[in-house]
Amino acid sequence: MMSSSNTGKSGSNPRLARFAWLLDSSIPLPFGRSIGLDGIIGLIPGLGDAVGAALSSIIIFAAWRSGAPGAVLLRMTGNVAVESLVGTIPLLGDLFDFAFKANQRNVKLLQRCEHDARGAQRRSRWVIAATLAIGLLLLFALLAAVTFIGVSLFQLLTGN
């Protein structure tokens, strides 16, 4: 549970919110859209997504220092991991990085945590559980598909 003495270090900190804005939305585009430095840095092949994740970890570290619950920190880490992993896919990942805005999501999550720590923790647990369930289903589907393809290839090659 977050203590009131740490409130100044967390999501209500305007510097932290501005940092997230700088990373995610500081460069205006036509039609009311925006991108940030994180998306621009992510365009650098190989290194960009790692640098973006390192910068994003500053917000997670601030949340940890403010006493955010473990489930909230895990959800914040998941946001950065999703943005970083999908960001490694050429072109599609860059477009996703421009739209997902993990840093601003994390600051909003931290702000919600300050106002309702139990509620934010409970929602974060549900998101984590649902993500794990979907991930396991996808893993099993992938395993089934690979097995089917392997058996089919074996039958094709052996004539069975």
Buried (B, 14 or more C-beta within 10 A) or exposed (E): EBEEEEBEBBBBBEEBBEBBBBBBBBBEEEEEEBBBBBBBBBBEEEEBBBBBBEBBBBBBEBBBEBBBBEBBBBBBBBBBBBBBEBBBEEEEBBEBBBEBBBBBBBBBBBBBBBEEBEEBBEBBBEBBEEBEEEEEEEEEEEEEEEEEEEEEEEEEEEEE
